[in-house]
Amino acid sequence: MSKTAPKSVIKPLDDRIVVTRTEPETKTAGGILLPENAKEKPQQGKILAVGPGKLLDDGTRAKPDVAVGDIILFGKYSGTEITVDGVEVIILRESDILAKVG
């Protein structure tokens, strides 16, 4: 998986967000090196693109609480994983975001 953003422009709709996962930890807190097959996919990522916000009943849009470049935590099975220009990204709804980091 590449750390760079895809070359194609992805414009998410409504309250959707495009995220790239951060690299998984290679060492435990105790200093033990993890083999490739023991690593779990991280539930943390960096936001690459943010949609305009959820369309409300009155026709206005709710402003997203996150911005491009934010580091976020999301659920293990949240979103849809796709590959764009060889880069694995996840498209998820703003409501799937658990927290901002930092």
C-alpha positions as CSV (number, residue, x, y, z in Angstrom):
1,M,0.0,0.0,0.0
2,S,1.3,3.4,-1.0
3,K,1.3,6.3,1.5
4,T,0.8,8.9,-1.3
5,A,-2.6,10.2,-2.3
6,P,-4.1,8.9,-5.6
7,K,-3.4,10.9,-8.7
8,S,-7.1,10.9,-9.7
9,V,-9.3,13.5,-8.0
10,I,-12.0,11.8,-5.8
11,K,-14.9,14.1,-4.9
12,P,-17.0,12.5,-2.2
13,L,-20.7,13.3,-2.1
14,D,-22.8,14.5,0.8
15,D,-21.3,13.4,4.2
16,R,-18.8,11.0,2.8
17,I,-15.1,11.2,3.4
18,V,-12.1,9.6,1.6
19,V,-9.4,8.3,4.0
20,T,-6.1,6.5,3.6
21,R,-5.1,4.2,6.4
22,T,-1.9,4.9,8.4
23,E,0.8,2.3,8.3
24,P,0.3,-0.6,10.7
25,E,2.6,-0.9,13.7
26,T,5.6,-3.0,13.1
27,K,6.6,-3.3,16.8
28,T,4.5,-3.9,20.0
29,A,4.8,-1.6,23.0
30,G,7.1,-4.2,24.6
31,G,9.5,-4.0,21.6
32,I,8.5,-7.3,19.9
33,L,8.7,-7.1,16.1
34,L,5.5,-8.3,14.4
35,P,5.6,-10.4,11.2
36,E,3.5,-9.2,8.2
37,N,0.7,-11.8,8.8
38,A,0.2,-10.8,12.4
39,K,-0.5,-7.2,11.7
40,E,-4.0,-5.9,11.9
41,K,-5.3,-3.3,9.6
42,P,-5.1,0.0,11.4
43,Q,-8.3,1.8,12.4
44,Q,-6.6,5.2,12.0
45,G,-6.2,7.2,8.9
46,K,-5.7,10.5,7.2
47,I,-8.5,12.4,5.4
48,L,-7.8,13.0,1.7
49,A,-11.2,14.5,0.7
50,V,-14.4,15.7,2.4
51,G,-17.8,16.0,0.9
52,P,-19.9,19.2,1.1
53,G,-21.9,17.8,4.1
54,K,-25.2,16.1,4.8
55,L,-28.2,17.5,3.1
56,L,-30.8,18.5,5.7
57,D,-34.6,18.4,5.5
58,D,-34.7,22.2,5.0
59,G,-32.4,22.1,2.0
60,T,-29.3,23.4,3.7
61,R,-26.1,21.4,4.2
62,A,-24.6,20.5,7.6
63,K,-21.0,21.6,7.7
64,P,-18.6,18.6,8.2
65,D,-16.7,18.5,11.6
66,V,-13.6,17.2,9.9
67,A,-11.2,18.6,7.3
68,V,-8.6,17.4,4.8
69,G,-5.4,16.4,6.6
70,D,-7.2,15.4,9.9
71,I,-6.1,12.1,11.5
72,I,-9.1,10.1,12.5
73,L,-10.2,6.9,14.2
74,F,-12.9,4.8,12.6
75,G,-14.7,1.5,13.2
76,K,-13.0,-1.8,12.1
77,Y,-15.7,-2.6,9.5
78,S,-16.6,0.9,8.5
79,G,-16.7,2.2,5.0
80,T,-15.9,0.7,1.6
81,E,-12.4,-0.1,0.6
82,I,-11.4,0.7,-3.0
83,T,-8.1,1.1,-4.9
84,V,-7.6,4.2,-7.0
85,D,-4.4,4.6,-9.0
86,G,-2.8,1.8,-7.0
87,V,-3.6,3.5,-3.7
88,E,-6.0,1.8,-1.2
89,V,-8.5,4.3,0.2
90,I,-11.7,4.0,2.2
91,I,-14.9,5.9,1.6
92,L,-16.9,6.3,4.8
93,R,-19.7,8.5,6.2
94,E,-18.9,11.2,8.7
95,S,-21.0,9.3,11.2
96,D,-18.6,6.3,11.0
97,I,-15.8,8.5,12.4
98,L,-15.2,7.7,16.1
99,A,-12.8,10.5,16.9
100,K,-10.1,13.0,15.7
101,V,-6.6,12.4,16.9
102,G,-4.5,15.4,18.0
